[in-house]
Amino acid sequence: QVQLVESGGGLVQAGGSLRLSCVVSGRTFSNYAMGWFRQAPGEERDFVAGISRSGDSTYYADAVKGRFTISRDNAKNTVTLQMNRLKPEDTAVYYCAANTLVRTRDYLYDYWGQGTQVTVSS
């Protein structure tokens, strides 16, 4: 069983930065592509960013392109989402997820973390 634990959420003012981390255990981390998703109240869970198993390929939603950066450290079983120039519309619960390939649809991911709240005040 794969376990994912997110950390790093919090409250930040618009224009600020946060760094989310997700530590994966239970299986060989480098066997999994990783994704970050977010869900605002009353909204669907949306793709934010994804990274391939090797880390060579990254993918971003248009809404975060140029502001967010996804990275991974396969030696530390960790995937990170650096979020800069945050906006109030970035407010959501952020989830990391694992799958064999990067996908933009949440139902295609096999494993999920519990989520971490990000709140951006205006």
RAVEN-V395503 format. One record per residue. RES is the residue in one letter. PHI is phi in whole degrees, -180 to 180 (* if undefined). OMEGA is omega in whole degrees, -180 to 180 (* if undefined). Layout:
RES;PHI;OMEGA + RES;PHI;OMEGA
//
This chain:
Q;*;179 + V;-95;178 + Q;-118;-179 + L;-126;-180 + V;-130;179 + E;-92;173 + S;-154;174 + G;107;179 + G;-71;179 + G;163;180 + L;-106;-179 + V;-144;176 + Q;-79;176 + A;-54;-177 + G;93;-179 + G;-84;-176 + S;-132;171 + L;-142;179 + R;-126;178 + L;-97;176 + S;-126;177 + C;-137;179 + V;-101;-176 + V;-112;178 + S;-139;174 + G;106;179 + R;-143;180 + T;-68;-174 + F;-59;-175 + S;-71;175 + N;-81;-172 + Y;-121;163 + A;-76;-176 + M;-126;177 + G;-133;169 + W;-114;177 + F;-126;175 + R;-143;-180 + Q;-139;175 + A;-89;180 + P;-55;178 + G;77;-178 + E;-115;175 + E;-78;176 + R;-80;-173 + D;-114;174 + F;-67;177 + V;-114;-177 + A;-159;178 + G;-145;-180 + I;-143;-178 + S;-71;-177 + R;-61;180 + S;-83;-175 + G;91;-177 + D;-74;-177 + S;-121;177 + T;-129;-176 + Y;-140;-177 + Y;-138;169 + A;-70;-179 + D;-58;-176 + A;-66;-176 + V;-119;-177 + K;-58;-179 + G;88;179 + R;-114;-178 + F;-108;176 + T;-135;176 + I;-101;178 + S;-149;179 + R;-145;175 + D;-126;-176 + N;-69;177 + A;-74;-178 + K;-109;179 + N;55;-173 + T;-131;170 + V;-119;-173 + T;-127;174 + L;-123;176 + Q;-88;-176 + M;-117;-180 + N;-116;178 + R;48;-176 + L;-65;-179 + K;-121;177 + P;-56;180 + E;-72;173 + D;-82;180 + T;-62;-177 + A;-178;165 + V;-89;-178 + Y;-103;-178 + Y;-123;167 + C;-102;-176 + A;-146;-178 + A;-123;179 + N;-158;180 + T;-71;179 + L;-133;174 + V;-70;177 + R;-130;179 + T;-97;180 + R;-100;-173 + D;-65;-175 + Y;-70;179 + L;-89;-180 + Y;-94;-175 + D;-88;-171 + Y;-132;-176 + W;-137;169 + G;-84;-176 + Q;-85;178 + G;97;176 + T;-139;-174 + Q;-81;172 + V;-119;179 + T;-125;-179 + V;-115;-180 + S;-91;-178 + S;-90;*
//
